[in-house]
Amino acid sequence: MPDDEHSLLERRADAAPHVPPQPLVLRINGTEHNLTIEPRVTLLDALREVLHLTGTKKGCDRGQCGACTVLVDGQRINACLTLAVMHDGREITTVEGLAQDGAPHPMQQAFMDCDGFQCGYCTPGQVCSAVALLDEVKARQASMLTDGDELAPGALSEDEIRERMSGNLCRCGAYPNIVKAIRSVVLRDAIRQA
């Protein structure tokens, strides 16, 4: 880089306004965390680097792979694309918070039972996304394939699951077993509701 461009970048950096750290409360997995962090810190970096909740993974850091998927007020989001300060006081659930009373969440158990992972790096985001998928189906939210009114408990097709999970990539290609795991929980829930 020529010296004149380098000095231009330095001048711009020096001219940028300093933004002081902001206080906020992140409610993560049922626990409140009082933090003071820079407003530019992503939710993903706050979880991993500040709170040391490393279950949520940093994959692409561009919102394309879904490895960083967490639940905010029950909705799935990519934690790498949102700032921590935007979630002050909201309920955030990471993969660490899905288990209840020491027992894995049914979706976590299904991923284990159906071998829905290989290297496991994408698994936390896949599981969080799949948990949100179940709630979306129960709420009869539409997808690109299905009008919400057409959804019936237990009738979630493999194509519908693939569509709803399309924001979560698996580099190992464990998709058939991921779909199988999700489908097993969908069918189990349908039997319980019958």
N, C-alpha and C positions, 0 to 999 in steps of 0.2 A: 504494500500500500504506500503510495507517495506520502512524503512528509506533510504536504499541505492538507491531504485528506485526513491523515491521522490527527493533526492539530484541530481540524474542523470538528471531528468527533469528540475530541477532548473538550473543546469549547462548548459544544452542545451538552455534554454530560455535566460540565461545571455549571451551566446555565439552568439545568433542569431543577425545578423546585424540590427542596428536601421535604419529604412527607414523613412526619414523625410516626412512630408505631402507635397503633390504635388498640384500646382495650376492647375485648369482646369475650363473650361466653359461648363456648361450643359445647353443646349437649351431645356427647358421643357415647353410644351404647348404654344410655341411662345414667351417665356420670357427667356432671358439669365441670368444665375446665375453664378457669379464668385465665385468659392469655392477654398479652400485649405484644402484637406483632405488626410488622409493616403491612400496609394495605395491599401491597403487590404480591403477597404470599398466597399461592394457590391452596385450595383446601387439601389437595394431595400432599403438598409439601408440609403443611401444618400437621397433618395426620402422621406422616412418616418421620419428618425431621424434628418437629417440635414435641409431639406427643409420643413418638416411638411406637406407633401402631403400624407395624410394617406388613400386616396382612394385605392391605391395599397396595397394589403393585404399580410401579411407574413403567409403562411400556413405551408408547410412542411419544407421550407428552404433547400430543396434538389432537386428542379426542377421536382417534381413528381405530384404536384396538380394543377399548373397553376394559383393559386390565385394571384400571383405576375405578371401576364402577362401585359406587356406594349408594345408600338410600338416604335421601333427605326428605323428612316428613313422609316416608313411604314411597317416594318417587325415585327412580333410578337416575343417576346423573354421572357424568364423567368428572371425577374430582380434579383432573388436570386442567379443566376448562373453566373453572369457577374460582373466585377468590374466597378465602376463608371469611373475610369480613362480611361477605354477603349472606352468611349463614348464622349470624349472631342470634343466639337463642333458639335456633331450629333444632329439631331432633335428627341426628345423624346416626346411621347404623352402618357399621363396617362388618366385614366377615367375622371379626372377633366377637361381635355382639349378637350374632344369630343364634348361637347355642343357648339353651335354656336349662337351668339347674344342672349343668354339667353334661347334659345330653346334646348331641348335635342336632341342629335344625333338621327337619325331615329332608330338605333339599340337600344339605350337606351329607346326610346319611345315604341318600339316593346316589349322589355322585360317587361315594365310596363303593356302594353295592354294585353299581353298574359300570364301574371303572371309567368314570367320565372325565378322566384326566390322564395325561402322560407325564410331562415334565412338571406340571402343576402351577406354572407361573401365572397362567391366565385364570386358574380355577377360582380364586377369590372374587374376581369380577364376574365370572360366569355364574357363580352361585348367587351373588347379590342380584344380578340381573334376572336370574330365573325366579328368585323369590318375588321380585317386583312383577314379573310376568304373571305369576299366579294371582296376585292382587288385581292386576289389570283385567284378567279374564273374569274374575269374580265380579268386578265392577262393570263388566260388559263393554270395555273400551274397544273400539274398532282398531283394526290393523289394516295394512295395505291389502290383505287377502280377504278379510272377513268384516262385515258390518257387526258391530257389537251386539245387536239384537239376535244375530244368528248363532251366537256362542251358547253352547249347552255344556253343563258340567260333564267332564269326562270325554267330550267330543272334540277335544283339541287335536287337530291332525299334526302329523310330523311336519308338513309344509308350513302350517301356522306357527309351530314352535320355532322352526328355522327362521321364519320371517321376523318373529318377535325377538329372536336372539341375534339378529344380523349385525348388531353393533358390537358384538363381542367376538373377537377373533381368537382362534387357537392355532398356533403355528405348528403344533404336532399333528393336527388333523383328527382330534378325538371327537369330532362332531357326531358320528352315529351314537356313541355312548352318552354324550351330553344330552342329545335328544331323548334317548332311552331313559335316562335318569329323570328328566323333567316329565316325560310322559308317565313314568311310574308314580310320581307324586300326584299328577293330575288325576290319574285313575284311582289312586288310593283315596284322594279327597272326594271324588265322585261317589265312591262306594260308601264312604262315611256319611255323605249327605243324603243318600237314598234311604 
